[in-house]
Amino acid sequence: MDIVWLADGGLLVAGPATRPIEALATSTGSSVGVRFRPGVAPSVLRAPASTFRDAHLTLDAVWPREARLLGDEADGASEPSIKLGLLLQLVAGHLRKAQPDALVQDAIAILSRDSSTTVEALAGALAVSQRHLLRSFTSHVGYGPKTLQRILRFRRSLNMLRTTPFAGLTDVALSAGYADHAHMTREFVQLGSLSPQDVRYMTARSDSFKRRSACPPSLEAEPCQFR
């Protein structure tokens, strides 16, 4: 989940996505944002993750006081670094008081290490029922553990495609946890609407997406800048 401060001044909460969502820029300039680690945003925004699933909501609909505070402090500033600094300061203050669900965080850690574990095995390792695990995930992540497993695998393969431009696609697929190249391609089209070849081509041809991380390791969110 992300909080995005658009170039035109709008503030949005981008929810956990299970499918591609096209977002068109309303103006030129840079937008900035904060991306939360899985399961963290609901304890900060004080709303279940399922509320935001596959949706973009205005921040004032969820966090009215904070949205108003950001607008007042920015006071018309358009410089991305100023807006990012204000957003990070606000989020960091709330993160210090946030209490992400411990069970969900333990489950996420297991899924991050093991791309092939089943929901049954995950529930067994955590000593809870599958129903309880699914209910907790829906509230704190926005979807079930199997969907998160798919998305974590998708993100791993995206990172590999961007950082190892000469690696074969089959090698990338197997390293990321897919059964084979065809499996990776199907997942890419379903989750991102692009094939792995398309992603690699776009990465090589464009630097239109910029992202930088400047958070200390303990911070449960990272800053992003989009152009």
C-alpha angles and dihedrals in degrees: 000000000000140000107214126193105203124216090248091056099260118138119212139179109218108204131214106291127214094178139027114288119193113220117188120202112240095205143005121271137064128310123199134200151166122241117206123212114248113287096013106090098066092061089051099042092038093228133101116264091233088070089068101038111140090348144105114217129183112255093232089062089061106022105024098165094046093046090052091047092053091049092050094047094047089051093189096318111156099183107115094216091057093049092046091050092052092047093048092048092052095045093045090055091054093042090061088062097038121110111197114202107272095211092053092046091052090050092049090052090054093047090049091055099040119041093182104050116123126231088245092054091044092052090047093051089052094043094235134113120264089242093055091047092051092048092051092047093049090054099042104028103023098239140034128290093256091058091047089050089055092049094047089052090047091052092048091053092045090055092048092050090052097044102036104044094169098049115112116251092237090054090049091049095051094043091051093051103260121138091235145327093284091053091053092049092052092050093047093053092047096046102030107015090233132092120237088252090055091051093050091048093049092047091053094046104041142044094184092121114067125180130176130180121209103156123120112250092255094058111101094215137049132213121244133188122202129193 
